[in-house]
């Protein structure tokens, strides 16, 4: 994998985990534990540093909780959490939709700011571990692309991806990855459905 490639590991297509994602955004602790169970099956072996993507507040919130649960389950000796990624506060797509706005008109945050000292710390961790961006949904992939550029992270794990992003259940070698010349990144999206686990993702 080269430095210009962002590989997005998605547990399923969006409809399957839609309700779970909504519960997660509302701060449901059971949903956070459930999300961690799902994402655990996507993570590679070896030492990892988990980088939760900020919510619309500009700071990692619900995905930070998921990352902390993942670190506990994998073992804190082999898994660290980097909670310092920041961006400008912005309207969420969910709130915009229920407020009458067209969520398709919203743009992803264009600047992610880990902070100079924190970024040096993250680069040091990258020498000893694999950096993994964590988010709930990959829609267009724009947010993950920007976060990848800011942190140098080449892999993202998400609960679900929508049809707006390049998706395939086949090996990425069988199809050319989607290219975004403006971002200078290639996106290879892999669907890894965890068929061996029975996880309730319905709203309680």
PyMOL commands that set and color helices and strands:
alter all, ss='L'
color gray80, all
select helices_A, chain A and resi 14-25+29-40+62-74+93-98+103-105+116-128+142-151+172-174
alter helices_A, ss='H'
color red, helices_A
select strands_A, chain A and resi 5-10+48-52+79-81+130-138+155-161+178-180+185-191
alter strands_A, ss='S'
color yellow, strands_A
deselect
rebuild
show_as cartoon
